[in-house]
Amino acid sequence: MTYLFVPKTTLYSILDLMEISRPTFPPANFTALMFGEDRPPTNISEADIAITGAWWPNGMTHSIKSVPATTGNDGNGWLQIEILLVRLNQAYAPNGSFSVYAEGDPRFPSPLGYDAAVCIEEFRPYMLNVYNNTAGSPTTLDLLHRGLDFDNAVDKIQSKTLQNGVQWGINSTGKFDAFASAHENSRDIMLRDNGRDFWYVPNPTVVSFTSGEGPQGYTKLDPARVARALIALDYQYMLPYMAGSQPVVARVYPDHTVAYIRVSPKWLALLLFVTLLLGYASAIFVPRLPLGVPRRDFSVFSWVAALEGDDIISIPNGVGRHEHIDELRRRARDVKVCYTLKSEDGSSLLESQELGEAPDGQ
């Protein structure tokens, strides 16, 4: 058997560093802890020990024991104390540094290295803005304030609240069973990484507790890395089970009307009538265009005239002196030109055609 004893002085130093009130630890019971003829060390006493642990020689590289220091009945969260034990065959950890060495199995000449860490985990209440996605884990958007009071002043909050059918706070009273189940689920995920084919061999989880890398990269337990690993486990496998949705303090944001819109049938009809008259006046009283060009409107003939008129442009590069008609035809074969002809009664007629088709005398 492997036994581990955590003195009260060790826990008190960590609690003081975290600014957590010291809980009351009952004296340890060595008689109930020991198996068979095992005896505790002679230099310790039951009154000085806060937490104890016992593990069978089952070949597991890393083991953990969680002890609740508080059950959350005061409503302010939970306090959990955990002991992490590492037992690793020294042959698989050439760079490992262990506190204690012992013979693990008579069949293997390499001794076992023992390393341990004590972790205190506190769960405090905070007011968060969280999106509870039913298709995945809840997502934290921002931190509002610390505490259980839902009515603390935050930005852009109205003073008026609805009190019917809602609660003004949430606490940990009477919720220890749910917490313990979720916490145990998180630790079971970590223990599953132990190898079952060989005893006391490295695994990715136990190597991540150290600064090393690779199958034989175990060095020694690093407190910061152990804490990050346990936090990551709780964040992914415990906290989602502690989140939910229910009506809490409901805020009211009244709408303030700043403008009114109302349609008056009488004025609307008068406006449409005036607009219609102006449209007819602009269509009738249009001056005649020069050269007998018809006025443009929205009829088909006006669109045809507009399209044809856009092609009447000047001859490229103009016409100079001593130009031959053949040269002009070559330069402006596909260009339409506009010229004036005399009718039989002597009046002017506007003609338009391609220059290449004009008779030689024009």
C-alpha positions in Angstrom: 0.0 0.0 0.0 1.0 3.6 -0.6 0.1 6.1 2.1 0.2 9.9 1.9 -0.2 12.3 4.8 -0.8 16.0 4.4 0.0 18.2 7.4 -2.3 21.0 8.5 0.6 23.5 8.3 1.0 22.7 4.6 -2.7 23.4 3.8 -2.8 26.5 6.0 0.1 28.0 4.1 -1.6 27.5 0.8 -5.0 28.8 2.1 -3.3 31.9 3.5 -1.6 32.5 0.2 -5.0 32.3 -1.6 -6.7 34.5 1.1 -9.2 31.8 2.0 -10.5 31.3 5.5 -9.1 28.2 7.2 -11.7 25.4 7.4 -11.8 23.1 10.3 -10.1 19.7 9.8 -10.9 16.8 12.2 -8.0 14.8 13.5 -6.9 11.9 11.2 -7.7 8.3 12.1 -4.6 6.2 11.4 -6.3 3.1 12.7 -9.0 3.2 10.0 -6.5 4.2 7.3 -3.9 1.4 7.7 -4.3 -2.0 6.3 -3.0 -5.2 7.8 0.1 -4.7 9.8 1.0 -1.3 8.3 1.9 1.4 10.7 2.2 5.2 10.2 5.5 6.9 10.6 6.6 7.6 14.2 7.3 11.3 13.7 3.7 12.3 12.9 0.6 12.5 15.0 -3.1 12.4 14.1 -3.7 15.9 15.4 -1.2 17.4 13.0 -2.5 15.7 9.8 -5.4 17.2 7.8 -5.7 14.8 4.8 -4.7 11.2 4.3 -4.7 8.9 1.4 -4.1 5.2 0.7 -3.7 3.5 -2.7 -3.3 -0.1 -3.7 -0.4 -1.2 -5.9 -2.6 -1.4 -8.9 -0.1 -0.2 -11.6 -1.8 3.2 -12.1 0.8 5.9 -12.8 -1.2 8.8 -11.5 -4.0 8.7 -8.9 -6.0 11.5 -7.2 -8.1 11.8 -4.1 -10.5 14.7 -3.6 -11.7 15.8 -0.2 -14.4 18.5 0.2 -13.3 21.1 2.7 -16.8 22.7 2.6 -20.0 21.5 1.1 -21.4 24.8 0.0 -24.2 25.0 2.6 -23.2 28.6 3.4 -24.2 29.5 -0.2 -20.8 30.9 -1.2 -19.4 28.1 -3.3 -17.3 25.0 -2.6 -13.7 24.3 -1.4 -12.0 21.2 -2.6 -8.7 19.7 -1.5 -7.0 17.2 -3.8 -4.0 15.0 -3.6 -2.2 14.0 -6.8 0.0 10.9 -6.5 2.5 9.9 -9.2 4.1 6.4 -9.2 6.4 5.9 -12.2 8.9 3.2 -13.1 12.3 4.9 -13.1 13.3 3.1 -16.2 10.8 5.1 -18.2 11.8 8.4 -16.7 15.6 8.8 -17.2 15.3 12.6 -16.5 12.9 12.2 -13.6 13.4 13.6 -10.1 11.4 12.0 -7.4 11.0 12.7 -3.7 10.9 9.0 -2.7 12.0 5.8 -4.3 10.7 2.3 -3.4 10.5 -1.2 -4.9 7.3 -1.4 -6.8 7.3 -5.0 -8.1 9.8 -7.8 -7.4 9.6 -8.9 -11.0 11.1 -5.6 -12.2 14.6 -4.5 -11.0 13.9 -0.7 -11.6 12.5 1.1 -8.6 9.4 3.3 -8.6 9.7 7.0 -8.2 7.0 8.7 -6.0 5.9 12.3 -6.4 2.9 14.1 -5.0 1.2 17.4 -5.2 -1.5 19.1 -3.1 -4.1 21.2 -4.9 -6.7 23.5 -3.3 -9.6 24.4 -5.6 -12.1 27.1 -4.7 -15.3 27.8 -6.5 -16.4 31.4 -6.0 -19.6 33.0 -7.2 -19.3 35.5 -10.1 -21.9 37.2 -12.2 -21.1 36.4 -15.8 -22.8 37.1 -19.1 -23.0 33.6 -20.6 -24.6 32.3 -23.8 -26.1 28.9 -23.1 -25.8 27.1 -26.4 -28.0 24.0 -26.5 -25.8 22.5 -29.2 -22.6 22.8 -27.2 -20.9 24.0 -24.1 -21.9 27.4 -22.6 -19.7 30.3 -23.7 -18.7 33.1 -21.4 -19.1 36.5 -23.0 -17.9 38.9 -20.2 -17.5 39.3 -16.4 -20.1 41.6 -14.8 -19.2 41.5 -11.1 -18.2 39.2 -8.2 -20.9 38.0 -5.8 -24.3 36.4 -5.7 -26.4 39.6 -5.9 -28.1 39.8 -9.2 -29.2 43.4 -8.6 -25.8 45.0 -8.4 -25.5 48.0 -10.6 -23.9 47.4 -14.0 -23.7 49.4 -17.1 -26.9 50.3 -19.0 -29.3 48.9 -16.4 -32.6 50.4 -15.5 -33.6 50.6 -11.9 -37.0 49.0 -12.3 -37.2 45.2 -12.1 -39.9 42.5 -12.4 -40.2 40.4 -9.3 -42.9 38.0 -10.1 -41.7 34.5 -10.9 -38.0 35.3 -10.8 -35.3 34.9 -8.2 -32.8 37.5 -7.0 -29.8 35.3 -6.6 -28.2 31.9 -6.9 -26.1 30.1 -4.3 -24.5 26.7 -3.6 -26.9 25.7 -0.7 -28.2 22.2 -1.2 -26.3 21.7 -4.4 -23.3 19.7 -3.2 -24.5 16.4 -4.7 -24.7 17.9 -8.2 -21.2 19.5 -7.7 -19.7 16.3 -6.4 -21.0 14.3 -9.4 -19.7 16.8 -11.9 -16.3 17.0 -10.2 -16.0 13.3 -10.1 -16.8 13.1 -13.8 -13.9 15.5 -14.5 -11.4 13.5 -12.5 -12.5 10.2 -14.0 -11.6 11.6 -17.4 -8.1 12.3 -16.2 -7.7 8.8 -14.7 -8.7 7.1 -17.9 -5.3 8.0 -19.4 -3.5 5.4 -17.3 -2.0 2.6 -19.3 -3.6 -0.8 -18.8 -1.0 -2.9 -20.6 2.0 -2.2 -18.4 2.3 -1.0 -14.8 3.6 2.4 -13.8 4.4 3.6 -17.3 4.3 7.2 -18.5 1.2 8.7 -20.3 0.5 12.0 -21.9 -1.4 13.3 -18.9 1.3 12.7 -16.3 4.0 14.1 -18.7 1.9 17.3 -19.1 2.2 17.8 -15.3 5.9 18.4 -15.9 8.1 20.5 -18.1 9.2 17.6 -20.2 7.9 16.2 -23.6 7.6 12.8 -25.2 7.1 9.3 -23.8 10.2 9.5 -21.5 10.0 13.2 -20.9 8.8 13.1 -17.2 10.9 15.4 -15.0 9.1 16.4 -11.8 5.7 17.8 -10.9 5.4 21.4 -11.7 2.7 23.2 -9.5 1.7 25.6 -12.2 1.3 22.9 -14.9 -0.7 20.7 -12.5 -3.0 23.6 -11.7 -3.6 24.4 -15.4 -4.3 20.7 -16.2 -6.9 20.5 -13.4 -8.5 23.8 -14.4 -8.7 22.6 -18.1 -10.4 19.4 -17.0 -13.0 21.3 -14.8 -13.6 23.8 -17.5 -14.4 21.2 -20.1 -15.9 18.3 -18.1 -17.4 19.9 -15.0 -18.6 23.5 -15.4 -20.9 22.7 -18.3 -22.9 20.5 -15.9 -23.2 23.3 -13.4 -24.7 25.7 -15.9 -28.4 26.0 -16.8 -31.2 28.4 -17.7 -34.0 29.7 -15.5 -35.8 33.0 -14.9 -33.7 35.4 -12.8 -34.1 39.1 -12.2 -35.8 40.5 -15.3 -35.0 44.1 -16.3 -37.5 46.4 -18.0 -36.4 48.8 -20.7 -39.5 51.0 -21.5 -39.7 52.5 -25.0 -39.9 56.3 -25.3 -41.8 57.5 -28.4 -40.0 60.4 -30.0 -42.0 60.8 -33.3 -45.4 60.1 -34.6 -46.4 59.3 -38.3 -49.9 59.8 -39.6 -51.1 59.9 -43.2 -53.8 62.5 -44.1 -55.9 61.3 -47.0 -57.0 64.8 -48.0 -53.5 66.3 -48.2 -52.2 63.2 -49.9 -54.8 63.4 -52.6 -54.1 67.1 -53.2 -50.4 66.4 -53.4 -50.9 63.6 -56.0 -53.3 65.8 -58.0 -50.8 68.7 -58.2 -48.0 66.4 -59.2 -50.2 65.0 -62.0 -51.0 68.5 -63.3 -47.3 69.5 -63.3 -46.5 66.4 -65.3 -49.1 67.1 -68.0 -47.9 70.8 -68.2 -44.3 69.7 -68.6 -45.3 67.3 -71.4 -47.5 69.8 -73.3 -45.7 73.1 -73.0 -42.3 72.1 -74.4 -40.8 74.4 -77.0 -40.1 73.1 -80.5 -36.6 71.9 -81.0 -34.4 73.3 -83.9 -34.1 71.7 -87.3 -37.5 70.1 -86.9 -36.3 67.4 -84.4 -39.3 66.0 -82.7 -39.7 66.4 -79.0 -38.7 63.4 -76.9 -41.1 61.6 -74.6 -41.6 58.1 -73.4 -43.1 56.7 -76.6 -41.4 54.1 -78.8 -40.8 56.6 -81.7 -38.9 58.9 -79.4 -36.6 56.1 -78.2 -35.9 55.1 -81.8 -35.1 58.7 -82.7 -32.8 59.0 -79.8 -31.0 55.8 -80.6 -30.6 56.8 -84.3 -29.5 60.4 -83.4 -26.7 59.1 -81.1 -24.9 57.7 -84.2 -24.8 61.0 -86.0 -21.3 62.3 -85.3 -18.7 64.1 -87.2 -16.2 62.6 -89.6 -13.1 61.4 -87.8 -10.2 64.0 -88.0 -12.5 66.4 -89.9 -12.3 67.4 -93.6 -9.3 69.4 -94.8 -8.5 71.1 -98.0 -8.0 69.2 -101.2 -9.6 66.1 -99.9 -10.6 63.4 -102.4 -14.1 61.9 -102.0 -12.6 58.3 -102.1 -10.4 59.1 -99.2 -13.3 60.5 -97.2 -15.3 57.4 -98.0 -12.5 55.2 -96.7 -12.1 57.2 -93.5 -15.8 57.5 -92.7 -17.4 54.5 -94.4 -19.6 53.5 -91.4 -20.2 57.0 -89.9 -23.6 58.6 -90.3 -23.7 62.3 -91.4 -26.4 64.8 -91.4 -26.9 67.2 -94.4 -29.7 69.3 -95.8 -31.5 68.8 -99.2 -33.9 71.0 -101.0 -37.4 69.7 -101.7 -39.4 70.4 -104.9 -41.0 73.5 -103.3 -37.7 74.8 -102.1 -38.0 74.0 -98.5 -35.1 72.4 -96.6 -35.2 68.7 -95.7 -33.0 67.0 -93.1 -31.4 63.8 -94.4 -29.2 61.2 -92.7 -27.3 58.3 -94.2 -24.0 56.7 -94.3 -21.3 58.6 -96.2 -20.3 55.5 -98.1 -23.7 55.4 -99.8 -23.9 59.1 -100.7 -23.9 59.9 -104.5 -20.8 61.2 -106.0 -22.2 64.7 -106.5 -23.0 65.4 -102.9 
